[in-house]
Amino acid sequence: MNYDAGDLVAEFLAAAGVTTAFGIVSIHNLPILDAIGRRGVIRFVPARGEMGGGHMADACARVGGGLGVLISSTGPGAAAAVPALVEANFAGTPLLHITGQTATHLQGRGTGAVHDFAGQGAMLGAVCKAVVRPRSADEIFDALVVAATEALSAPHGPVSVEIAADLQRKAVARPTALDRLAISPRVRAPAETDLDRLAGLLAAARRPLLWLGSGARGAAAEARALVDLGFGIVSSWHGRGIVAEDHPRSLGALHGNGAPAIEDFYETVDAMLVVGSRLRGHETLDGALRLPRTLAQIDVAPEANGRTYATAAFVAGDAALALASLHRRLQGRIAVDPAFGVDLARARRQAQDAYRATLGPYASFAEHLRAAMPRDAVWVRDATVAGHTWAHRLMPLYGPRDSVHPVGGGIGPGLPFGIGAALAAGGEGRKTVVLTGDGGFAVNQGELWTAVQEQADLCVIVMNDGIYAAIGFLQDAHHAGRRFYGQLRGPDLRGLAGLAGMPYWKVERAADFGAAVAQALAVRGPTLVEVDVGRIGPVPPYGHTVRKPAAPACGERRGRRRARGSVELRAAQANHFGPAPEFLGADLRIGFRRQRLLLDPAGFQHPGVLRRAHDARQ
């Protein structure tokens, strides 16, 4: 049989370590998926929609630690993948999106070819870290190498590759480089002078605290080494479990928003080191959360310096390299207050007790669910009130790849996230638990049949209240209780589960929650647990927060900087990726803030391959 470009793509993915890919078969990707099917090396999961498939690929990469792969059609199919690519960009997920393009002889002519969308590259360029389009079949291998390298190089992110339908069918010579393929992501080494300055700052600290974000996920051992020197830990919601959250020096994800006891504790911390985190608005009250006075930061992106909070020291570089070098410099130089660990543990208990007291009938949910889940289970949350309250703050996690949630805050990815996570974790014998609301569940409800078809080993918990509860709270607070357009009529979940052939449980009393989930987890394959919120009682307020006035000792300069950072963050949220690029012939004109065209460091010179990069979204 002839070796064509479809074979090349399939073999490249396998050689790059990909074992599972997601997407929808289409007229514009048939050669690629035919080759994947014939070869039988990669498991291809046929999603019911490109958005769902993209979320599956995202979660598969987050849990599995490799390259996520989404294969979509062109035009409308590529457009349907955009929400998932946006979320992967927010989360900093290395995701390779392979899509088609109009046949090369018809590109740019506006002939009305099937799925032809002249702005496809610009659309994908607005939401991806990079876009790559080979102009001939001979460029496809190099284009794939460039794309995978870019996706896997920190700051990670999604990269789209557009391969025209006619190029996919062309016979090509098999690249001998496939026999020894090794994707080598770029690694930024931290500057020694910056490390010396940071070490000098921290050596004088008696009560130092690490704030770990997702950019520190690959630095778990190095973070634990600093904890062994006496550092405490707190995690962003996207940096959960880097150090097990039952460690006595961990605050878990109780980072202060809605936890006055933690804010009070921060006043006793004399140095906080933020590693690989954006200090996002949801976690810091848009910059109003009072963090310790002395704040230092490690981030792979130089532009992160002072982005949200002013820093006394900043190191640009890989988190693992920076923390390892910092540990060597601090050994024998730092003397942590013996009472620091005791005070930290007390603050955590106080914060947990105080927060639990705000949850009403849901106060026991986290404890009962954690008891029902295996220690190594993957915990997936949708954007729902439960997800932003007890599910984020009171559920301890124990591994750096045990947590998946929509970093961008979008509603609906919970179910497809769960499927992708379950397929990544299932090979290791791990369970996956998904928490979603009925509104989020409805967005990708069709993927329930994907879960059943693939026999994904996951338990889906649906908090069913028939409304957009989070929006309702905002309407109550800002619009005199006028809850327009937030009431939802959904399917009977028992009947839906029966139609899909899934075991089903319904919880109508808080005391029965843990037992129902335990029973569901005892079943192999997908299960559905409905929590009847109407019977149990009102959900707690969305994003329960307590704001305290800034401490005068922080100084006016720091206050102004923090305010400016808050404004900048809101502006970035309003226009997150900047204006869209424009294609002019074969050229990509880029008008993005803080972005630049990159030359391939490996010397890849094909003129048709264009790449761009932007700041980290950790």
C-alpha positions in Angstrom: 0.0 0.0 0.0 1.2 3.5 -0.8 2.4 5.7 2.0 0.5 9.0 1.9 0.4 12.1 4.1 -2.4 10.6 6.2 -0.1 7.7 7.1 2.6 10.3 8.0 0.3 12.1 10.4 -0.9 8.9 12.0 2.7 7.6 12.4 3.9 10.9 13.7 1.3 11.0 16.5 2.2 7.5 17.6 5.9 8.3 17.6 5.2 11.4 19.6 3.7 9.3 22.4 0.0 9.9 21.6 -2.2 6.9 22.6 -5.6 8.5 22.4 -7.0 11.2 20.1 -10.5 12.8 19.9 -12.6 14.3 17.2 -15.2 13.8 14.4 -14.6 12.0 11.1 -15.2 14.3 8.2 -14.7 14.8 4.5 -11.7 16.9 5.2 -9.8 14.5 7.5 -10.7 11.1 6.0 -7.1 10.2 4.9 -5.8 10.9 8.4 -8.4 9.0 10.3 -8.3 6.1 7.7 -4.6 5.8 8.5 -5.2 5.9 12.2 -7.8 3.2 11.9 -5.7 1.0 9.6 -2.7 1.2 11.8 -4.6 0.4 15.1 -2.0 2.0 17.3 -3.9 5.1 18.5 -7.4 4.9 20.1 -9.6 7.4 18.3 -12.6 8.6 20.3 -15.5 9.8 18.1 -17.0 12.7 20.0 -20.5 14.0 19.3 -19.3 17.5 18.7 -15.9 19.2 18.1 -16.3 21.3 21.3 -16.8 18.2 23.4 -13.9 16.4 21.6 -11.6 19.4 22.3 -12.5 19.4 26.0 -11.8 15.6 26.1 -8.4 16.1 24.5 -7.6 18.9 26.9 -8.5 16.9 30.0 -6.7 13.8 28.6 -3.5 15.9 28.3 -3.9 17.5 31.8 -4.3 14.1 33.5 -2.0 12.0 31.3 0.8 14.6 31.1 1.4 14.3 27.4 0.1 15.9 24.2 -3.7 16.2 23.7 -4.9 15.7 20.2 -8.1 16.9 18.6 -8.9 16.1 14.9 -11.6 18.2 13.4 -13.1 19.1 10.0 -12.5 22.4 8.4 -14.7 25.5 8.4 -17.7 24.9 10.6 -16.0 22.0 12.3 -13.0 24.0 13.1 -15.2 26.8 14.4 -17.1 24.4 16.6 -13.8 23.5 18.3 -13.0 27.1 19.2 -14.6 27.1 22.7 -12.4 24.1 23.7 -9.3 25.8 22.2 -10.1 28.9 24.2 -10.3 26.8 27.4 -7.0 25.0 26.6 -5.4 28.4 26.1 -6.6 29.6 29.5 -5.4 26.4 31.1 -2.0 26.2 29.3 -2.7 22.8 27.9 -0.4 21.3 25.3 -3.0 20.4 22.7 -2.5 19.7 19.0 -5.5 20.5 16.9 -5.3 18.9 13.4 -7.8 20.3 11.0 -8.2 20.5 7.2 -8.2 23.3 4.7 -9.7 23.8 1.3 -7.9 22.1 -1.5 -4.8 24.1 -2.3 -5.9 25.1 -5.9 -9.1 26.6 -4.5 -7.7 28.5 -1.5 -8.4 32.2 -1.5 -10.6 32.1 -4.6 -14.0 32.2 -2.9 -15.5 29.5 -5.2 -17.9 28.2 -2.6 -16.0 24.9 -2.0 -17.5 22.7 0.8 -16.6 24.2 4.2 -14.4 26.8 2.7 -13.9 29.7 5.2 -11.2 32.2 4.2 -10.8 33.4 7.8 -10.2 30.0 9.4 -6.5 30.7 10.0 -7.3 34.1 11.6 -10.0 32.5 13.7 -7.8 29.8 15.0 -4.9 32.3 15.4 -7.1 34.4 17.8 -7.5 31.5 20.3 -4.4 29.3 19.8 -0.8 29.8 20.8 0.2 29.2 17.2 -1.2 28.2 13.8 0.8 26.2 11.3 -0.2 25.6 7.6 2.1 23.5 5.4 1.8 24.6 1.7 2.9 21.2 0.2 2.9 17.6 1.3 6.7 17.7 1.7 6.2 20.3 4.5 3.8 18.3 6.6 6.3 16.4 8.7 8.3 19.5 9.6 5.0 21.4 10.3 4.0 18.7 12.8 7.3 18.8 14.6 7.1 22.6 14.8 3.5 22.5 16.1 4.1 19.8 18.7 7.2 21.5 19.9 5.4 24.8 20.3 2.5 23.2 22.2 4.8 21.4 24.6 7.1 24.4 25.2 6.2 26.5 28.2 4.0 28.4 28.4 2.1 25.5 27.0 -1.0 26.0 24.8 -3.0 24.7 21.9 -1.6 24.8 18.4 -3.6 24.3 15.2 -2.2 22.6 12.1 -4.2 23.1 8.9 -3.6 20.4 6.3 -5.4 20.8 3.0 -7.6 17.9 2.0 -5.7 17.3 -1.2 -2.4 17.3 0.6 -3.6 14.6 3.0 -4.0 12.2 0.1 -0.7 12.8 -1.6 2.0 10.1 -1.6 5.0 11.1 0.4 8.4 9.6 1.2 8.3 8.3 4.8 10.6 10.5 6.9 13.4 8.4 8.4 13.3 10.8 11.4 10.2 9.0 12.5 12.4 6.1 13.6 14.1 8.3 16.2 11.5 11.0 16.8 12.0 13.1 19.9 10.1 16.3 20.5 12.3 18.6 22.4 10.3 21.4 24.1 12.2 24.7 24.7 13.2 25.2 28.3 14.0 28.7 29.7 16.9 28.5 32.2 16.7 31.0 35.0 19.4 33.7 35.3 21.9 33.0 38.2 21.8 36.7 39.2 18.0 36.6 39.6 18.2 33.4 41.6 20.9 34.9 43.9 18.7 37.9 44.6 15.6 35.7 45.3 17.6 33.5 47.6 18.9 36.5 49.5 15.4 37.7 50.0 14.1 34.3 51.2 17.1 33.4 53.3 16.0 36.2 55.7 12.5 34.9 56.0 11.3 33.2 59.1 7.7 32.4 57.9 8.0 31.7 54.1 5.0 30.5 52.0 4.8 29.0 48.5 1.8 29.8 46.3 1.9 27.0 43.6 0.1 27.4 40.3 -0.2 25.0 37.3 3.2 26.2 36.1 4.7 24.4 39.0 3.0 21.1 38.1 6.3 19.7 36.7 8.2 20.8 39.8 6.5 18.7 42.5 9.7 17.2 43.9 11.4 20.5 44.0 8.5 22.1 45.8 8.5 19.4 48.4 12.2 19.9 48.9 11.4 23.6 49.9 8.6 22.4 52.2 11.2 20.2 53.9 13.2 23.4 54.6 10.1 24.7 56.4 8.1 26.5 53.7 4.3 26.4 53.9 2.2 25.9 50.8 -1.0 27.2 49.3 -2.4 26.2 45.9 -4.2 28.0 43.1 -7.3 26.1 41.9 -5.3 25.1 38.8 -2.3 24.1 40.8 -4.0 21.5 43.1 -2.1 18.5 44.5 1.4 19.5 43.5 2.2 18.7 47.1 -0.4 16.4 48.6 -3.0 18.6 50.4 -3.0 16.5 53.5 0.6 17.6 54.1 0.7 19.4 57.5 2.2 22.5 56.0 -0.4 22.8 53.2 -3.3 25.2 53.2 -4.7 23.4 50.2 -6.8 25.6 47.9 -7.8 27.9 50.8 -5.9 30.8 49.4 -7.8 33.6 51.2 -10.8 34.4 49.0 -13.7 33.8 51.3 -11.4 32.8 54.2 -10.6 35.7 56.6 -8.6 33.3 58.8 -6.2 32.8 55.9 -5.9 36.6 55.2 -5.1 37.1 58.9 -2.5 34.3 58.6 -0.9 36.1 55.6 -0.2 39.0 57.8 2.2 36.8 59.8 3.9 35.5 56.6 7.1 37.5 55.9 7.7 36.2 52.3 5.5 34.6 49.7 6.9 33.0 46.6 4.4 32.6 43.8 5.4 29.9 41.3 3.7 29.5 37.9 0.5 31.2 38.8 -1.4 34.2 37.3 -3.0 35.0 40.7 -6.3 35.0 38.9 -9.2 37.3 39.7 -11.5 34.6 41.0 -8.8 33.7 43.5 -7.6 37.1 44.5 -10.8 39.2 44.4 -9.5 40.8 41.2 -6.3 41.9 43.0 -8.0 43.0 46.2 -7.0 40.0 48.3 -4.3 41.1 50.8 -1.2 38.9 50.2 1.9 39.1 52.3 3.9 42.3 52.1 7.0 40.7 50.6 6.0 38.9 47.4 8.4 37.2 44.9 7.6 35.3 41.8 8.9 32.6 39.5 7.3 32.3 36.0 8.4 31.1 32.6 7.0 34.2 31.0 9.0 37.4 31.7 5.9 39.6 31.2 4.3 38.0 34.3 6.5 40.2 36.5 4.2 42.6 38.3 1.2 41.6 36.1 -1.2 41.4 39.0 0.8 42.2 42.2 4.1 44.1 42.7 7.1 41.8 43.3 10.2 42.3 45.3 12.1 39.7 43.2 11.3 38.0 40.0 12.9 35.0 38.3 12.0 34.2 34.6 12.5 30.5 34.0 11.4 26.9 34.3 9.9 26.2 37.7 11.7 23.0 38.3 15.1 24.4 37.5 14.5 27.6 39.5 13.2 25.8 42.6 16.0 23.2 42.5 18.6 26.0 42.3 16.8 28.0 45.0 16.9 24.9 47.3 20.6 24.6 46.9 21.1 28.2 47.8 18.9 28.1 50.8 20.2 24.9 52.5 21.8 25.9 55.7 20.9 29.6 55.3 17.2 29.7 56.2 15.9 29.3 59.8 12.1 28.9 59.8 10.1 29.9 62.9 9.3 26.6 64.8 5.8 27.9 65.4 5.1 28.6 61.7 3.8 25.1 60.9 1.6 25.1 64.0 0.1 28.5 63.1 -0.5 27.4 59.5 -2.3 24.2 60.6 -4.5 26.3 63.0 -5.4 28.8 60.3 -6.4 26.0 58.0 -8.7 24.4 60.5 -10.2 27.8 61.4 -10.8 28.6 57.7 -12.3 25.2 56.9 -14.6 25.4 59.9 -15.7 28.9 59.1 -16.3 28.2 55.5 -18.1 24.9 56.2 -20.5 26.9 58.4 -21.6 28.9 55.3 -22.7 25.8 53.3 -25.9 24.9 55.0 -27.1 21.4 54.1 -24.0 20.9 51.9 -21.5 21.3 54.7 -20.8 17.6 54.8 -20.6 17.0 51.0 -16.9 17.4 50.6 -16.1 15.1 53.5 -18.5 12.4 52.4 -17.4 12.6 48.8 -13.7 12.4 49.7 -14.3 9.4 51.9 -16.1 7.6 49.0 -13.4 8.4 46.4 -10.1 6.5 46.1 -7.1 8.6 47.0 -5.8 8.7 43.5 -9.2 9.5 41.8 -9.4 12.4 39.4 -11.6 15.2 40.5 -13.3 17.1 37.6 -15.5 20.2 38.2 -17.7 22.2 35.9 -18.3 25.9 36.4 -21.1 25.5 38.9 -21.9 26.9 42.3 -20.9 23.7 44.0 -17.7 23.7 42.0 -16.8 27.1 43.2 -17.7 26.6 46.8 -17.0 23.3 48.6 -15.7 21.4 45.6 -12.7 23.8 45.1 -12.1 24.8 48.7 -12.8 21.8 50.9 -11.9 18.7 48.8 -8.3 17.8 49.4 -6.4 16.4 46.4 -3.2 14.4 46.5 -1.5 14.4 43.1 -0.5 17.1 40.6 -2.7 15.5 37.9 -5.7 14.7 40.0 -7.6 17.9 39.2 -9.4 19.3 36.1 -11.7 22.3 36.0 -12.6 25.1 33.5 -9.8 27.7 34.2 -11.6 30.2 31.9 -14.8 29.8 33.9 -16.9 28.7 31.0 -19.9 26.5 31.7 -20.3 23.1 30.1 -17.0 21.3 29.8 -17.5 19.1 32.9 -18.9 16.0 31.1 -16.4 15.9 28.2 -13.6 16.8 30.6 -14.6 13.8 32.6 -14.5 11.5 29.6 -11.0 12.6 28.5 -9.8 12.4 32.1 -11.2 8.9 32.6 -9.6 7.6 29.4 -6.3 9.0 30.5 -6.6 7.7 34.1 -8.3 4.4 33.3 -5.2 2.9 32.0 -3.7 3.3 35.4 -6.7 1.9 37.2 -7.8 5.3 38.5 -11.4 6.4 38.9 -12.8 9.8 37.7 -15.5 11.8 39.4 -17.3 14.7 37.6 -19.3 17.4 39.4 -21.5 19.5 37.2 -24.8 21.5 37.4 -27.8 20.8 35.3 -27.1 23.9 33.2 -23.5 22.9 32.4 -24.5 19.3 31.9 -27.0 20.3 29.2 -24.3 22.1 27.1 -22.5 18.9 26.1 -25.2 16.4 27.1 -24.8 14.5 23.8 -21.4 13.4 25.0 -23.1 11.0 27.4 -23.3 8.6 24.5 -19.6 9.0 23.9 -19.0 8.0 27.6 -21.2 4.9 27.2 -19.7 3.9 23.8 -16.1 4.2 25.2 -17.1 2.8 28.6 -15.2 5.6 30.3 -14.8 4.7 34.0 -16.4 7.8 35.5 -19.1 8.9 37.9 -21.1 12.0 36.8 -22.7 14.0 39.7 -25.3 16.4 38.5 -26.4 19.1 41.0 -29.9 19.6 39.6 -31.8 22.8 40.6 -33.4 23.9 37.3 -31.7 27.3 37.3 -28.5 29.1 36.6 -27.9 29.5 40.4 -24.7 31.6 40.1 -26.4 34.1 37.8 -29.4 34.1 40.1 -27.3 35.3 43.0 -25.9 38.1 40.9 -29.4 39.1 39.8 -30.5 39.2 43.4 -27.5 41.4 44.4 -27.5 43.8 41.4 -31.0 43.6 39.8 -33.4 43.6 42.8 -34.0 39.9 42.5 -35.3 40.0 38.9 -34.2 36.5 37.7 -34.8 36.8 34.0 -33.9 33.9 31.7 -32.2 31.7 34.2 -34.8 29.0 34.6 -34.0 25.8 32.8 -36.2 22.9 31.8 -34.1 19.8 31.5 -34.7 16.1 30.8 -35.7 13.6 33.4 -32.2 12.4 34.4 -33.4 8.9 35.5 -35.0 8.5 32.1 -31.9 9.9 30.3 -29.6 7.5 32.1 -31.9 4.6 31.3 -31.9 5.6 27.6 -28.1 5.7 27.6 -27.9 2.4 29.5 -26.2 4.0 32.5 -26.7 3.0 36.2 -28.4 5.8 38.1 -28.8 7.1 41.6 -30.9 10.0 43.0 -29.9 11.8 46.2 -32.8 13.6 48.0 -31.1 13.9 51.5 -27.7 15.3 52.2 -27.0 12.3 54.5 -27.3 9.9 51.5 -24.8 11.6 49.2 -21.6 9.8 50.2 -23.3 6.4 50.1 -24.8 7.0 46.6 -21.4 8.1 45.2 -19.7 5.1 46.8 -22.2 2.7 45.2 -21.7 4.4 41.8 -17.9 4.2 42.0 -18.2 0.5 42.7 -19.5 0.1 39.2 -17.0 -0.1 36.3 -18.0 2.3 33.5 -20.1 5.5 33.4 -22.6 6.1 36.1 -24.9 9.0 36.9 -25.8 10.5 40.3 -28.5 13.2 40.5 -28.5 15.5 43.5 -32.0 17.0 43.9 -31.1 20.4 45.1 -34.8 21.4 45.5 -35.3 18.6 48.0 -32.0 19.1 50.0 -32.1 22.9 50.2 -30.7 26.1 48.6 -27.1 26.1 47.5 -24.7 28.4 49.3 -24.0 31.8 47.8 -21.8 31.8 44.8 -18.2 32.8 45.6 -18.7 33.6 49.3 -16.2 36.3 50.0 -15.2 38.6 52.8 -13.2 41.7 51.8 -11.1 43.5 54.4 -9.5 46.9 54.0 -5.9 46.9 52.9 -3.3 47.1 55.7 -1.7 50.6 55.9 1.8 49.0 56.2 1.5 47.8 52.6 2.1 51.4 51.5 0.4 53.7 49.0 2.7 52.6 46.1 1.7 49.0 46.6 -1.9 49.9 46.8 -1.8 51.8 43.5 0.1 49.0 41.8 -2.4 46.4 43.0 -5.3 48.6 41.8 -3.7 49.0 38.4 -3.1 45.3 38.2 -6.8 44.7 38.9 -7.8 47.0 36.2 -5.4 45.4 33.7 -6.7 41.9 34.6 -10.3 43.0 34.0 -9.3 44.6 30.7 -7.6 41.4 29.7 -10.7 39.4 30.6 -12.8 41.7 28.4 -10.5 41.3 25.4 -8.4 38.3 26.3 -6.6 37.6 23.1 -6.6 41.0 21.5 -7.7 41.8 17.9 -7.8 39.0 15.3 -5.0 38.7 12.8 -5.6 39.3 9.1 -4.5 37.0 6.2 -3.2 38.9 3.2 -2.3 36.4 0.6 0.2 34.0 2.2 1.2 36.5 4.9 -0.2 36.7 8.4 -0.3 40.2 9.7 -0.4 40.2 13.5 -1.9 43.0 15.6 -1.8 41.1 18.9 -0.7 42.8 22.1 2.5 41.3 23.5 2.9 38.9 20.6 5.5 38.3 18.0 6.3 36.2 15.0 8.8 33.5 15.9 11.6 32.0 13.8 11.9 28.2 14.2 14.8 27.5 16.5 15.5 24.3 14.7 16.0 26.1 11.4 12.7 25.2 9.8 12.5 27.6 6.9 9.4 26.6 4.9 7.8 30.0 4.1 4.2 28.7 4.5 4.6 27.8 8.1 3.8 30.7 10.4 3.9 30.7 14.1 3.1 33.2 16.8 3.4 33.1 20.6 1.9 35.1 23.4 2.1 35.3 27.2 1.5 32.5 29.6 -2.0 31.6 30.7 -1.2 29.5 33.8 
